[in-house]
Amino acid sequence: MPLHALDDTLWFPPPDEALPDGLLAIGGDVTPERLLLAYRQGIFPWYDSDTPLWWSPNPRFVLFPDELRVSRNMQRLLRRNAFEFSVNVAFDQVIARCKSVARKGQDGTWITDEVQAAYCELHRLGHAHSAEAWSNGELVGGLYGVRMGNMYFGESMFSQAPDASKYAFIRYVEVLLKENVQLIDCQVYTRHLESLGARMIMREQFLQLLKHIV
């Protein structure tokens, strides 16, 4: 299957035309309109240097909110309210921290200035949302993503204090459960999210769920 090259035209090829590693298309712009179209079709961006890459992997890594797993250690932190928790209080700060924080095994970040600006605009339009963990008034952990219908597409998280991002994630999943969110897209496997209950499902199942809950 050939790799699709995008231009400024607002379209995507079908997700099942992705390469075995999930790469579907390359190029195009990264605007709020294109991002929303991508999410509706089960596609997400990930940059290589300054080039937009568009992915739809098979299988897909997801969390069903009612399958959230909370370790005993995290239960203790939650019971004593170890961090202050908020939603959409510091979106711009959260994505800036996700962009700049050093990550083990990674050189640089896929969050370019263009990506940062696009998601900040999505936030101002009411589509992108953040969750934050605070300690003594300082932002120490958080995550951001896009909400469409009863689905949340997670993009990135950061932690600058032990367990801060997990704390923000767990608290936010509790919020999303109350709001009837049925699926959280985690995109690709991480041990961090697997420990919280995320698991793989086939792309066909993911796309079917997408049709019904977005």
mmCIF file of the C-alpha atoms, coordinates in Angstrom:
data_MODEL
# 
_entry.id   MODEL 
# 
loop_
_atom_site.group_PDB 
_atom_site.id 
_atom_site.type_symbol 
_atom_site.label_atom_id 
_atom_site.label_alt_id 
_atom_site.label_comp_id 
_atom_site.label_asym_id 
_atom_site.label_entity_id 
_atom_site.label_seq_id 
_atom_site.pdbx_PDB_ins_code 
_atom_site.Cartn_x 
_atom_site.Cartn_y 
_atom_site.Cartn_z 
_atom_site.occupancy 
_atom_site.B_iso_or_equiv 
_atom_site.pdbx_formal_charge 
_atom_site.auth_seq_id 
_atom_site.auth_comp_id 
_atom_site.auth_asym_id 
_atom_site.auth_atom_id 
_atom_site.pdbx_PDB_model_num 
ATOM 1   C CA . MET A 1 1   ? 0.000   0.000  0.000  1.00 0.00 ? 1   MET A CA 1 
ATOM 2   C CA . PRO A 1 2   ? 1.589   3.332  -1.034 1.00 0.00 ? 2   PRO A CA 1 
ATOM 3   C CA . LEU A 1 3   ? 2.005   6.146  1.473  1.00 0.00 ? 3   LEU A CA 1 
ATOM 4   C CA . HIS A 1 4   ? -0.419  8.996  0.777  1.00 0.00 ? 4   HIS A CA 1 
ATOM 5   C CA . ALA A 1 5   ? 0.984   12.532 0.389  1.00 0.00 ? 5   ALA A CA 1 
ATOM 6   C CA . LEU A 1 6   ? -1.335  15.338 1.486  1.00 0.00 ? 6   LEU A CA 1 
ATOM 7   C CA . ASP A 1 7   ? -1.516  18.921 0.300  1.00 0.00 ? 7   ASP A CA 1 
ATOM 8   C CA . ASP A 1 8   ? -3.709  21.792 1.530  1.00 0.00 ? 8   ASP A CA 1 
ATOM 9   C CA . THR A 1 9   ? -6.880  19.985 0.419  1.00 0.00 ? 9   THR A CA 1 
ATOM 10  C CA . LEU A 1 10  ? -8.894  18.918 3.461  1.00 0.00 ? 10  LEU A CA 1 
ATOM 11  C CA . TRP A 1 11  ? -9.134  15.118 3.171  1.00 0.00 ? 11  TRP A CA 1 
ATOM 12  C CA . PHE A 1 12  ? -7.659  11.831 4.424  1.00 0.00 ? 12  PHE A CA 1 
ATOM 13  C CA . PRO A 1 13  ? -7.426  8.396  2.844  1.00 0.00 ? 13  PRO A CA 1 
ATOM 14  C CA . PRO A 1 14  ? -9.336  5.542  4.521  1.00 0.00 ? 14  PRO A CA 1 
ATOM 15  C CA . PRO A 1 15  ? -7.624  4.355  7.735  1.00 0.00 ? 15  PRO A CA 1 
ATOM 16  C CA . ASP A 1 16  ? -7.418  0.768  6.482  1.00 0.00 ? 16  ASP A CA 1 
ATOM 17  C CA . GLU A 1 17  ? -4.943  1.956  3.833  1.00 0.00 ? 17  GLU A CA 1 
ATOM 18  C CA . ALA A 1 18  ? -2.314  2.605  6.511  1.00 0.00 ? 18  ALA A CA 1 
ATOM 19  C CA . LEU A 1 19  ? 1.038   0.863  6.349  1.00 0.00 ? 19  LEU A CA 1 
ATOM 20  C CA . PRO A 1 20  ? 1.648   -2.063 8.756  1.00 0.00 ? 20  PRO A CA 1 
ATOM 21  C CA . ASP A 1 21  ? 3.166   0.325  11.336 1.00 0.00 ? 21  ASP A CA 1 
ATOM 22  C CA . GLY A 1 22  ? 0.041   2.528  11.200 1.00 0.00 ? 22  GLY A CA 1 
ATOM 23  C CA . LEU A 1 23  ? 1.456   5.367  9.099  1.00 0.00 ? 23  LEU A CA 1 
ATOM 24  C CA . LEU A 1 24  ? -1.286  6.533  6.736  1.00 0.00 ? 24  LEU A CA 1 
ATOM 25  C CA . ALA A 1 25  ? -0.244  9.846  5.199  1.00 0.00 ? 25  ALA A CA 1 
ATOM 26  C CA . ILE A 1 26  ? 2.445   12.499 5.200  1.00 0.00 ? 26  ILE A CA 1 
ATOM 27  C CA . GLY A 1 27  ? 2.280   16.259 4.793  1.00 0.00 ? 27  GLY A CA 1 
ATOM 28  C CA . GLY A 1 28  ? -0.593  18.697 4.682  1.00 0.00 ? 28  GLY A CA 1 
ATOM 29  C CA . ASP A 1 29  ? -1.212  21.426 7.211  1.00 0.00 ? 29  ASP A CA 1 
ATOM 30  C CA . VAL A 1 30  ? -2.090  21.131 10.895 1.00 0.00 ? 30  VAL A CA 1 
ATOM 31  C CA . THR A 1 31  ? -5.138  23.301 11.450 1.00 0.00 ? 31  THR A CA 1 
ATOM 32  C CA . PRO A 1 32  ? -8.072  22.881 13.837 1.00 0.00 ? 32  PRO A CA 1 
ATOM 33  C CA . GLU A 1 33  ? -10.248 21.868 10.871 1.00 0.00 ? 33  GLU A CA 1 
ATOM 34  C CA . ARG A 1 34  ? -7.863  19.136 9.721  1.00 0.00 ? 34  ARG A CA 1 
ATOM 35  C CA . LEU A 1 35  ? -7.317  17.867 13.259 1.00 0.00 ? 35  LEU A CA 1 
ATOM 36  C CA . LEU A 1 36  ? -11.052 17.513 13.888 1.00 0.00 ? 36  LEU A CA 1 
ATOM 37  C CA . LEU A 1 37  ? -11.484 15.712 10.564 1.00 0.00 ? 37  LEU A CA 1 
ATOM 38  C CA . ALA A 1 38  ? -8.628  13.375 11.476 1.00 0.00 ? 38  ALA A CA 1 
ATOM 39  C CA . TYR A 1 39  ? -10.106 12.469 14.860 1.00 0.00 ? 39  TYR A CA 1 
ATOM 40  C CA . ARG A 1 40  ? -13.524 11.788 13.316 1.00 0.00 ? 40  ARG A CA 1 
ATOM 41  C CA . GLN A 1 41  ? -11.850 9.244  11.031 1.00 0.00 ? 41  GLN A CA 1 
ATOM 42  C CA . GLY A 1 42  ? -9.673  7.575  13.680 1.00 0.00 ? 42  GLY A CA 1 
ATOM 43  C CA . ILE A 1 43  ? -6.473  9.326  12.604 1.00 0.00 ? 43  ILE A CA 1 
ATOM 44  C CA . PHE A 1 44  ? -4.003  11.311 14.705 1.00 0.00 ? 44  PHE A CA 1 
ATOM 45  C CA . PRO A 1 45  ? -0.884  13.412 13.994 1.00 0.00 ? 45  PRO A CA 1 
ATOM 46  C CA . TRP A 1 46  ? 2.678   12.753 15.028 1.00 0.00 ? 46  TRP A CA 1 
ATOM 47  C CA . TYR A 1 47  ? 5.516   14.795 13.595 1.00 0.00 ? 47  TYR A CA 1 
ATOM 48  C CA . ASP A 1 48  ? 8.873   13.765 12.230 1.00 0.00 ? 48  ASP A CA 1 
ATOM 49  C CA . SER A 1 49  ? 10.986  16.912 12.498 1.00 0.00 ? 49  SER A CA 1 
ATOM 50  C CA . ASP A 1 50  ? 8.861   19.547 10.722 1.00 0.00 ? 50  ASP A CA 1 
ATOM 51  C CA . THR A 1 51  ? 6.806   17.108 8.631  1.00 0.00 ? 51  THR A CA 1 
ATOM 52  C CA . PRO A 1 52  ? 3.262   16.125 9.697  1.00 0.00 ? 52  PRO A CA 1 
ATOM 53  C CA . LEU A 1 53  ? 2.736   12.368 9.790  1.00 0.00 ? 53  LEU A CA 1 
ATOM 54  C CA . TRP A 1 54  ? -0.790  10.952 10.121 1.00 0.00 ? 54  TRP A CA 1 
ATOM 55  C CA . TRP A 1 55  ? -1.399  7.616  11.818 1.00 0.00 ? 55  TRP A CA 1 
ATOM 56  C CA . SER A 1 56  ? -4.107  5.001  12.280 1.00 0.00 ? 56  SER A CA 1 
ATOM 57  C CA . PRO A 1 57  ? -2.443  1.997  13.919 1.00 0.00 ? 57  PRO A CA 1 
ATOM 58  C CA . ASN A 1 58  ? -3.802  -1.515 14.192 1.00 0.00 ? 58  ASN A CA 1 
ATOM 59  C CA . PRO A 1 59  ? -4.311  -2.519 16.953 1.00 0.00 ? 59  PRO A CA 1 
ATOM 60  C CA . ARG A 1 60  ? -5.278  0.672  18.800 1.00 0.00 ? 60  ARG A CA 1 
ATOM 61  C CA . PHE A 1 61  ? -4.454  1.397  22.451 1.00 0.00 ? 61  PHE A CA 1 
ATOM 62  C CA . VAL A 1 62  ? -7.523  2.578  24.390 1.00 0.00 ? 62  VAL A CA 1 
ATOM 63  C CA . LEU A 1 63  ? -8.995  2.857  27.857 1.00 0.00 ? 63  LEU A CA 1 
ATOM 64  C CA . PHE A 1 64  ? -12.619 2.100  28.606 1.00 0.00 ? 64  PHE A CA 1 
ATOM 65  C CA . PRO A 1 65  ? -13.202 4.445  31.568 1.00 0.00 ? 65  PRO A CA 1 
ATOM 66  C CA . ASP A 1 66  ? -15.004 1.820  33.649 1.00 0.00 ? 66  ASP A CA 1 
ATOM 67  C CA . GLU A 1 67  ? -11.905 -0.400 33.336 1.00 0.00 ? 67  GLU A CA 1 
ATOM 68  C CA . LEU A 1 68  ? -9.651  2.162  35.041 1.00 0.00 ? 68  LEU A CA 1 
ATOM 69  C CA . ARG A 1 69  ? -7.210  0.440  37.407 1.00 0.00 ? 69  ARG A CA 1 
ATOM 70  C CA . VAL A 1 70  ? -5.974  2.351  40.441 1.00 0.00 ? 70  VAL A CA 1 
ATOM 71  C CA . SER A 1 71  ? -3.050  0.939  42.410 1.00 0.00 ? 71  SER A CA 1 
ATOM 72  C CA . ARG A 1 72  ? -3.042  0.936  46.200 1.00 0.00 ? 72  ARG A CA 1 
ATOM 73  C CA . ASN A 1 73  ? -0.370  3.611  46.201 1.00 0.00 ? 73  ASN A CA 1 
ATOM 74  C CA . MET A 1 74  ? -2.497  5.850  43.986 1.00 0.00 ? 74  MET A CA 1 
ATOM 75  C CA . GLN A 1 75  ? -5.586  5.126  46.100 1.00 0.00 ? 75  GLN A CA 1 
ATOM 76  C CA . ARG A 1 76  ? -3.697  6.461  49.114 1.00 0.00 ? 76  ARG A CA 1 
ATOM 77  C CA . LEU A 1 77  ? -2.686  9.616  47.236 1.00 0.00 ? 77  LEU A CA 1 
ATOM 78  C CA . LEU A 1 78  ? -6.268  10.158 46.079 1.00 0.00 ? 78  LEU A CA 1 
ATOM 79  C CA . ARG A 1 79  ? -7.704  9.675  49.569 1.00 0.00 ? 79  ARG A CA 1 
ATOM 80  C CA . ARG A 1 80  ? -5.434  12.326 51.037 1.00 0.00 ? 80  ARG A CA 1 
ATOM 81  C CA . ASN A 1 81  ? -5.831  14.683 48.047 1.00 0.00 ? 81  ASN A CA 1 
ATOM 82  C CA . ALA A 1 82  ? -2.078  14.721 47.492 1.00 0.00 ? 82  ALA A CA 1 
ATOM 83  C CA . PHE A 1 83  ? -2.446  17.244 44.647 1.00 0.00 ? 83  PHE A CA 1 
ATOM 84  C CA . GLU A 1 84  ? -4.963  19.923 43.820 1.00 0.00 ? 84  GLU A CA 1 
ATOM 85  C CA . PHE A 1 85  ? -6.870  18.956 40.689 1.00 0.00 ? 85  PHE A CA 1 
ATOM 86  C CA . SER A 1 86  ? -8.420  21.156 38.013 1.00 0.00 ? 86  SER A CA 1 
ATOM 87  C CA . VAL A 1 87  ? -9.835  20.961 34.496 1.00 0.00 ? 87  VAL A CA 1 
ATOM 88  C CA . ASN A 1 88  ? -9.172  23.535 31.756 1.00 0.00 ? 88  ASN A CA 1 
ATOM 89  C CA . VAL A 1 89  ? -7.505  25.980 34.133 1.00 0.00 ? 89  VAL A CA 1 
ATOM 90  C CA . ALA A 1 90  ? -4.081  26.003 32.441 1.00 0.00 ? 90  ALA A CA 1 
ATOM 91  C CA . PHE A 1 91  ? -4.392  24.468 28.975 1.00 0.00 ? 91  PHE A CA 1 
ATOM 92  C CA . ASP A 1 92  ? -1.683  26.619 27.372 1.00 0.00 ? 92  ASP A CA 1 
ATOM 93  C CA . GLN A 1 93  ? 0.700   25.843 30.233 1.00 0.00 ? 93  GLN A CA 1 
ATOM 94  C CA . VAL A 1 94  ? -0.001  22.107 30.037 1.00 0.00 ? 94  VAL A CA 1 
ATOM 95  C CA . ILE A 1 95  ? 0.771   21.813 26.332 1.00 0.00 ? 95  ILE A CA 1 
ATOM 96  C CA . ALA A 1 96  ? 3.868   23.989 26.777 1.00 0.00 ? 96  ALA A CA 1 
ATOM 97  C CA . ARG A 1 97  ? 5.111   21.640 29.526 1.00 0.00 ? 97  ARG A CA 1 
ATOM 98  C CA . CYS A 1 98  ? 4.298   18.569 27.411 1.00 0.00 ? 98  CYS A CA 1 
ATOM 99  C CA . LYS A 1 99  ? 6.361   20.159 24.648 1.00 0.00 ? 99  LYS A CA 1 
ATOM 100 C CA . SER A 1 100 ? 9.375   21.021 26.774 1.00 0.00 ? 100 SER A CA 1 
ATOM 101 C CA . VAL A 1 101 ? 9.643   18.252 29.369 1.00 0.00 ? 101 VAL A CA 1 
ATOM 102 C CA . ALA A 1 102 ? 12.535  15.830 28.918 1.00 0.00 ? 102 ALA A CA 1 
ATOM 103 C CA . ARG A 1 103 ? 11.417  12.238 28.256 1.00 0.00 ? 103 ARG A CA 1 
ATOM 104 C CA . LYS A 1 104 ? 13.529  9.139  28.757 1.00 0.00 ? 104 LYS A CA 1 
ATOM 105 C CA . GLY A 1 105 ? 14.557  7.597  25.447 1.00 0.00 ? 105 GLY A CA 1 
ATOM 106 C CA . GLN A 1 106 ? 13.293  10.528 23.367 1.00 0.00 ? 106 GLN A CA 1 
ATOM 107 C CA . ASP A 1 107 ? 15.339  13.188 21.650 1.00 0.00 ? 107 ASP A CA 1 
ATOM 108 C CA . GLY A 1 108 ? 13.225  16.297 21.210 1.00 0.00 ? 108 GLY A CA 1 
ATOM 109 C CA . THR A 1 109 ? 9.441   16.470 20.872 1.00 0.00 ? 109 THR A CA 1 
ATOM 110 C CA . TRP A 1 110 ? 6.795   15.979 18.205 1.00 0.00 ? 110 TRP A CA 1 
ATOM 111 C CA . ILE A 1 111 ? 4.903   19.032 19.516 1.00 0.00 ? 111 ILE A CA 1 
ATOM 112 C CA . THR A 1 112 ? 6.085   21.730 17.124 1.00 0.00 ? 112 THR A CA 1 
ATOM 113 C CA . ASP A 1 113 ? 5.106   25.395 17.348 1.00 0.00 ? 113 ASP A CA 1 
ATOM 114 C CA . GLU A 1 114 ? 2.483   24.708 14.660 1.00 0.00 ? 114 GLU A CA 1 
ATOM 115 C CA . VAL A 1 115 ? 0.982   21.830 16.647 1.00 0.00 ? 115 VAL A CA 1 
ATOM 116 C CA . GLN A 1 116 ? 0.992   23.867 19.856 1.00 0.00 ? 116 GLN A CA 1 
ATOM 117 C CA . ALA A 1 117 ? -0.805  26.766 18.184 1.00 0.00 ? 117 ALA A CA 1 
ATOM 118 C CA . ALA A 1 118 ? -3.407  24.468 16.580 1.00 0.00 ? 118 ALA A CA 1 
ATOM 119 C CA . TYR A 1 119 ? -4.334  22.748 19.846 1.00 0.00 ? 119 TYR A CA 1 
ATOM 120 C CA . CYS A 1 120 ? -4.469  26.047 21.734 1.00 0.00 ? 120 CYS A CA 1 
ATOM 121 C CA . GLU A 1 121 ? -6.927  27.248 19.102 1.00 0.00 ? 121 GLU A CA 1 
ATOM 122 C CA . LEU A 1 122 ? -8.923  24.014 19.471 1.00 0.00 ? 122 LEU A CA 1 
ATOM 123 C CA . HIS A 1 123 ? -9.075  24.742 23.184 1.00 0.00 ? 123 HIS A CA 1 
ATOM 124 C CA . ARG A 1 124 ? -10.375 28.250 22.571 1.00 0.00 ? 124 ARG A CA 1 
ATOM 125 C CA . LEU A 1 125 ? -13.008 26.738 20.259 1.00 0.00 ? 125 LEU A CA 1 
ATOM 126 C CA . GLY A 1 126 ? -14.108 24.358 23.021 1.00 0.00 ? 126 GLY A CA 1 
ATOM 127 C CA . HIS A 1 127 ? -12.753 21.105 21.543 1.00 0.00 ? 127 HIS A CA 1 
ATOM 128 C CA . ALA A 1 128 ? -9.448  20.572 23.378 1.00 0.00 ? 128 ALA A CA 1 
ATOM 129 C CA . HIS A 1 129 ? -9.341  20.082 27.138 1.00 0.00 ? 129 HIS A CA 1 
ATOM 130 C CA . SER A 1 130 ? -6.707  19.773 29.818 1.00 0.00 ? 130 SER A CA 1 
ATOM 131 C CA . ALA A 1 131 ? -6.505  18.357 33.314 1.00 0.00 ? 131 ALA A CA 1 
ATOM 132 C CA . GLU A 1 132 ? -3.998  19.638 35.843 1.00 0.00 ? 132 GLU A CA 1 
ATOM 133 C CA . ALA A 1 133 ? -2.317  18.571 39.079 1.00 0.00 ? 133 ALA A CA 1 
ATOM 134 C CA . TRP A 1 134 ? -0.975  21.300 41.358 1.00 0.00 ? 134 TRP A CA 1 
ATOM 135 C CA . SER A 1 135 ? 1.256   21.359 44.420 1.00 0.00 ? 135 SER A CA 1 
ATOM 136 C CA . ASN A 1 136 ? 1.437   24.516 46.539 1.00 0.00 ? 136 ASN A CA 1 
ATOM 137 C CA . GLY A 1 137 ? 0.111   26.546 43.636 1.00 0.00 ? 137 GLY A CA 1 
ATOM 138 C CA . GLU A 1 138 ? 2.630   25.143 41.141 1.00 0.00 ? 138 GLU A CA 1 
ATOM 139 C CA . LEU A 1 139 ? 1.619   23.143 38.072 1.00 0.00 ? 139 LEU A CA 1 
ATOM 140 C CA . VAL A 1 140 ? 3.390   19.787 38.452 1.00 0.00 ? 140 VAL A CA 1 
ATOM 141 C CA . GLY A 1 141 ? 1.462   17.436 36.154 1.00 0.00 ? 141 GLY A CA 1 
ATOM 142 C CA . GLY A 1 142 ? -1.219  17.311 33.534 1.00 0.00 ? 142 GLY A CA 1 
ATOM 143 C CA . LEU A 1 143 ? -2.549  16.090 30.228 1.00 0.00 ? 143 LEU A CA 1 
ATOM 144 C CA . TYR A 1 144 ? -4.430  17.414 27.223 1.00 0.00 ? 144 TYR A CA 1 
ATOM 145 C CA . GLY A 1 145 ? -6.523  16.016 24.400 1.00 0.00 ? 145 GLY A CA 1 
ATOM 146 C CA . VAL A 1 146 ? -9.638  16.503 22.309 1.00 0.00 ? 146 VAL A CA 1 
ATOM 147 C CA . ARG A 1 147 ? -13.227 15.765 23.328 1.00 0.00 ? 147 ARG A CA 1 
ATOM 148 C CA . MET A 1 148 ? -15.715 14.804 20.621 1.00 0.00 ? 148 MET A CA 1 
ATOM 149 C CA . GLY A 1 149 ? -19.111 13.489 21.638 1.00 0.00 ? 149 GLY A CA 1 
ATOM 150 C CA . ASN A 1 150 ? -18.646 10.774 24.245 1.00 0.00 ? 150 ASN A CA 1 
ATOM 151 C CA . MET A 1 151 ? -15.019 10.127 23.349 1.00 0.00 ? 151 MET A CA 1 
ATOM 152 C CA . TYR A 1 152 ? -11.784 11.700 24.567 1.00 0.00 ? 152 TYR A CA 1 
ATOM 153 C CA . PHE A 1 153 ? -8.683  11.562 22.376 1.00 0.00 ? 153 PHE A CA 1 
ATOM 154 C CA . GLY A 1 154 ? -5.668  11.816 24.646 1.00 0.00 ? 154 GLY A CA 1 
ATOM 155 C CA . GLU A 1 155 ? -2.606  13.511 23.183 1.00 0.00 ? 155 GLU A CA 1 
ATOM 156 C CA . SER A 1 156 ? 0.151   13.982 25.736 1.00 0.00 ? 156 SER A CA 1 
ATOM 157 C CA . MET A 1 157 ? 0.882   14.254 29.442 1.00 0.00 ? 157 MET A CA 1 
ATOM 158 C CA . PHE A 1 158 ? 3.727   15.443 31.620 1.00 0.00 ? 158 PHE A CA 1 
ATOM 159 C CA . SER A 1 159 ? 4.851   15.058 35.205 1.00 0.00 ? 159 SER A CA 1 
ATOM 160 C CA . GLN A 1 160 ? 7.290   17.123 37.211 1.00 0.00 ? 160 GLN A CA 1 
ATOM 161 C CA . ALA A 1 161 ? 6.523   15.481 40.542 1.00 0.00 ? 161 ALA A CA 1 
ATOM 162 C CA . PRO A 1 162 ? 6.211   11.753 41.294 1.00 0.00 ? 162 PRO A CA 1 
ATOM 163 C CA . ASP A 1 163 ? 2.780   10.396 40.274 1.00 0.00 ? 163 ASP A CA 1 
ATOM 164 C CA . ALA A 1 164 ? 1.437   13.848 39.334 1.00 0.00 ? 164 ALA A CA 1 
ATOM 165 C CA . SER A 1 165 ? 0.393   12.903 35.794 1.00 0.00 ? 165 SER A CA 1 
ATOM 166 C CA . LYS A 1 166 ? -1.195  9.662  37.005 1.00 0.00 ? 166 LYS A CA 1 
ATOM 167 C CA . TYR A 1 167 ? -3.091  11.623 39.625 1.00 0.00 ? 167 TYR A CA 1 
ATOM 168 C CA . ALA A 1 168 ? -4.399  14.103 37.046 1.00 0.00 ? 168 ALA A CA 1 
ATOM 169 C CA . PHE A 1 169 ? -5.295  11.280 34.656 1.00 0.00 ? 169 PHE A CA 1 
ATOM 170 C CA . ILE A 1 170 ? -7.223  9.266  37.258 1.00 0.00 ? 170 ILE A CA 1 
ATOM 171 C CA . ARG A 1 171 ? -9.127  12.302 38.497 1.00 0.00 ? 171 ARG A CA 1 
ATOM 172 C CA . TYR A 1 172 ? -9.958  13.272 34.929 1.00 0.00 ? 172 TYR A CA 1 
ATOM 173 C CA . VAL A 1 173 ? -11.192 9.788  34.061 1.00 0.00 ? 173 VAL A CA 1 
ATOM 174 C CA . GLU A 1 174 ? -13.530 10.097 37.070 1.00 0.00 ? 174 GLU A CA 1 
ATOM 175 C CA . VAL A 1 175 ? -14.834 13.359 35.586 1.00 0.00 ? 175 VAL A CA 1 
ATOM 176 C CA . LEU A 1 176 ? -15.239 11.828 32.127 1.00 0.00 ? 176 LEU A CA 1 
ATOM 177 C CA . LEU A 1 177 ? -17.141 8.859  33.559 1.00 0.00 ? 177 LEU A CA 1 
ATOM 178 C CA . LYS A 1 178 ? -19.647 11.233 35.140 1.00 0.00 ? 178 LYS A CA 1 
ATOM 179 C CA . GLU A 1 179 ? -20.008 12.962 31.765 1.00 0.00 ? 179 GLU A CA 1 
ATOM 180 C CA . ASN A 1 180 ? -20.758 9.615  30.055 1.00 0.00 ? 180 ASN A CA 1 
ATOM 181 C CA . VAL A 1 181 ? -17.527 9.431  28.063 1.00 0.00 ? 181 VAL A CA 1 
ATOM 182 C CA . GLN A 1 182 ? -17.340 5.833  26.847 1.00 0.00 ? 182 GLN A CA 1 
ATOM 183 C CA . LEU A 1 183 ? -13.831 5.590  25.413 1.00 0.00 ? 183 LEU A CA 1 
ATOM 184 C CA . ILE A 1 184 ? -10.440 7.261  25.835 1.00 0.00 ? 184 ILE A CA 1 
ATOM 185 C CA . ASP A 1 185 ? -8.099  6.953  22.872 1.00 0.00 ? 185 ASP A CA 1 
ATOM 186 C CA . CYS A 1 186 ? -4.540  6.419  24.078 1.00 0.00 ? 186 CYS A CA 1 
ATOM 187 C CA . GLN A 1 187 ? -3.259  5.863  20.506 1.00 0.00 ? 187 GLN A CA 1 
ATOM 188 C CA . VAL A 1 188 ? -0.152  3.724  21.031 1.00 0.00 ? 188 VAL A CA 1 
ATOM 189 C CA . TYR A 1 189 ? 1.064   1.457  23.810 1.00 0.00 ? 189 TYR A CA 1 
ATOM 190 C CA . THR A 1 190 ? 2.778   2.794  26.918 1.00 0.00 ? 190 THR A CA 1 
ATOM 191 C CA . ARG A 1 191 ? 3.462   0.810  30.067 1.00 0.00 ? 191 ARG A CA 1 
ATOM 192 C CA . HIS A 1 192 ? 2.367   3.864  32.078 1.00 0.00 ? 192 HIS A CA 1 
ATOM 193 C CA . LEU A 1 193 ? -1.179  3.743  30.675 1.00 0.00 ? 193 LEU A CA 1 
ATOM 194 C CA . GLU A 1 194 ? -1.335  -0.045 30.618 1.00 0.00 ? 194 GLU A CA 1 
ATOM 195 C CA . SER A 1 195 ? -0.853  0.049  34.389 1.00 0.00 ? 195 SER A CA 1 
ATOM 196 C CA . LEU A 1 196 ? -3.997  2.197  34.545 1.00 0.00 ? 196 LEU A CA 1 
ATOM 197 C CA . GLY A 1 197 ? -6.108  -0.270 32.566 1.00 0.00 ? 197 GLY A CA 1 
ATOM 198 C CA . ALA A 1 198 ? -5.562  0.681  28.923 1.00 0.00 ? 198 ALA A CA 1 
ATOM 199 C CA . ARG A 1 199 ? -5.532  -2.192 26.414 1.00 0.00 ? 199 ARG A CA 1 
ATOM 200 C CA . MET A 1 200 ? -5.313  -2.959 22.728 1.00 0.00 ? 200 MET A CA 1 
ATOM 201 C CA . ILE A 1 201 ? -8.340  -3.357 20.474 1.00 0.00 ? 201 ILE A CA 1 
ATOM 202 C CA . MET A 1 202 ? -8.443  -3.964 16.735 1.00 0.00 ? 202 MET A CA 1 
ATOM 203 C CA . ARG A 1 203 ? -8.701  -0.904 14.491 1.00 0.00 ? 203 ARG A CA 1 
ATOM 204 C CA . GLU A 1 204 ? -12.002 -2.138 13.004 1.00 0.00 ? 204 GLU A CA 1 
ATOM 205 C CA . GLN A 1 205 ? -13.550 -2.252 16.486 1.00 0.00 ? 205 GLN A CA 1 
ATOM 206 C CA . PHE A 1 206 ? -12.143 1.182  17.290 1.00 0.00 ? 206 PHE A CA 1 
ATOM 207 C CA . LEU A 1 207 ? -13.626 2.681  14.122 1.00 0.00 ? 207 LEU A CA 1 
ATOM 208 C CA . GLN A 1 208 ? -17.010 1.101  14.837 1.00 0.00 ? 208 GLN A CA 1 
ATOM 209 C CA . LEU A 1 209 ? -17.008 2.560  18.340 1.00 0.00 ? 209 LEU A CA 1 
ATOM 210 C CA . LEU A 1 210 ? -15.998 5.902  16.861 1.00 0.00 ? 210 LEU A CA 1 
ATOM 211 C CA . LYS A 1 211 ? -19.072 5.928  14.596 1.00 0.00 ? 211 LYS A CA 1 
ATOM 212 C CA . HIS A 1 212 ? -21.437 5.358  17.496 1.00 0.00 ? 212 HIS A CA 1 
ATOM 213 C CA . ILE A 1 213 ? -20.064 7.635  20.210 1.00 0.00 ? 213 ILE A CA 1 
ATOM 214 C CA . VAL A 1 214 ? -18.623 10.667 18.391 1.00 0.00 ? 214 VAL A CA 1 
# 
